[in-house]
Amino acid sequence: MKRIVIFASGGGTNAENLITFFHNSDNASVIQVLTNNPCAKVLERCKKLKISALSFNKIAFTETEDVLNILKASQPDLIVLAGFLWKFPENIIAEFPDKVINIHPALLPKYGGKGMFGKHVHEAVVKNKEIETGITIHHVNENYDDGAIIFQAKCEVKTTDSANDVAEKIHNLEMKHFPLVVEKLLTSEK
């Protein structure tokens, strides 16, 4: 059974979607959720879904090996960033090479980098009158939104779309594709 650890910072809809998707799977399960936000709604979702969830602070994440040691103890086959906003530390990336992935609410390399998350991305897409946008699932490296692209899915942006309209389209793409891409990654591992 493949083991998934999720990192999230906010509402946790992607985390909940992954947990639910793998709940009855014979191949993989979400074993833990970690968050940098002690008030994140993802913690409530995990409690409801009976999934172990822990919050940590910046010191535990970047200045000590506390979070790395939690991961070593959990032995994940895949670490999934699902709305996690902090830059991932190099010591964790080095310990789990090619095992850390992220979902980004745009078609990278467009609208990536520090500060480009959630509504900021959707507002920029609308402001720049893009005709399409989408999601990118990619490997995580030492730079924001810079790792090798695994999967992209697109959607149309209409001239009448608001940032909220774009956000809804992106959310639908995430719900549809994210669990399937995670499953494919886990089943293609040797």
N, C-alpha and C positions, 0 to 999 in steps of 0.2 A: 504494500500500500504506500503510494507516494504521499509525502507530507508537505503541506503548504502553510507558510506563515505569511500573514498579510500585515502591511503597515498602512495605517490610515490616519488622517488628521481631522476629519470633520464628520459629516452626516453618516457616512458608511453605507450608502446604497450599493456601491460596487462590491464592498466587502460582504454585505448581506446576500447579494446576488451570487457571489462565488460560494459562500457557505451553503446556501440552499441548493445550488447546482450540484455540489459534490457531496451533499448529505447522504444520499443513498448509493453513492458510487462504490464500485468494487476496486477502482483503480487509485483513487486519491481522496484526501479529505483535508479540510482546513483545520489545523490543530491549534492555532493560536493567532490572535490579533494583537498587534502592538501599536500604541499611539503616543504621539508627543503632546497630546492635548487632553488633560484630565477631565475636561468638560465635553469632550467629543461625543456626539450622539451615537457614534459607532460602539461605544461602551455599552449603552442601553441595548442596542441591537444584539450584541454578543451575549449579554445576560439573558435576553429573551430566547436566543438560539442555543444557549448552553455551550458557548465556546469560551475557552480561556482568553482573557483579555487583560493586558497590563498597560499602564501609562508610564512614561519615563520623561526625564528632563534633558536639557541640552548637554549637561555635564556627563550624564550616563551614556549619552549617544556619541559625543565627539571627543570628550577629554579622558574618558576611562574606557575600559573594555567591558563594562557591565552589560550593555545591549548585545555586544558580540558574544559574550559568554552565555546569555540567554539563548541566542541562536545556536550556538554550538551544542548546548544541552538539548535543544529541540530537534536538531538534525534535519532541517528542512531540505526537501528536494528542490523546492522553488520558493523564492521570496518574492512576493507580489506587492508592489506599491500601488495602492488604490486610493488616489486622492491624498497622498502623503506629500507634504509641502517642503520638508527640509532636504537639503542636499545630502546625499548618502555618503557616509564616511568611507574613505579608501580602505581602511582595515577590514570592514565587512565585505566590500567588493572583492578584495584580495582573498579572503577566506572562502568566499562562495563565487568563484569565477563562472561567469555565464549563467548564474542561477538567480540573478536579481533582475526583475523586469518592472516596467512602469507603463501606465496608460496615460496618454496625453490627449487633451481635448482639441487637437488641431492636427493638420497634416504636416508633420515635421518634414523639413526643417523650418517651415513657416511657423511663426508665433510660438517659438520655444524660448527657453532661457529663463534666467532669474526674473521672478515677478510675473511670469506668464502662466497663469493658472486660472481655472474657473471663469468667472465673469470677465476678467481682464482679457482673456483670449477671445471670448465671444464678442465683446465690445470692439476689439481691434478688428476682428473679421468683418463686422458690420460697417465700421467706420471706413475701412479700406475697400468697401464695395466688392468683396470677394464673391465669386459666383458659386464656389463650392468650399466646403470645409470637411472635417471628419475627425476620426480618431487615429492615433498612432500607438501601437504597442511596441515597445523597444527595450533592448537590454540597457541596463544602467551602468554608466561608467563614472569617472570622476567629475564630469561636467554635466550641468543641467541639460536634459533632453538631447543628449549628444550620442548616445549609444546606438549600436546597429539596430536598424528597423526590422522588426519581426513581421508586422502586419499593419495594414492601413485599410480603413473603410471610409467611403465618401458619402456626402449628402449635399443636396443643392441648397444654396442660399438665395432666397428670393429678394428682390429689391424692397419688398415690403416687410421683410423679416426684421424683428427687433433682436437684441442680444438675448432676451428670454426665449424667443422662438428658436434661435440657434442652439441655445442651451438644451432645450427639450429634444431637438433632433440629435444632438450629441449624446444625450443621456440614453435615448433609444438605441443608438449604435453601440454604446457601451454595454447595455443590458443584453443585447443580442450576441455580440461578438466576443466579449472579454472571457467568459467562461469557456467558450469553445476553443479559443486560442490557447488558454492555459491548459486545457485538457490535451490538446494536440501536442503542446510542448512536453508535457509529462509522459505521454504515451510514445513519443518519438525518441525519448532518452533511452540509452542502452543500459 
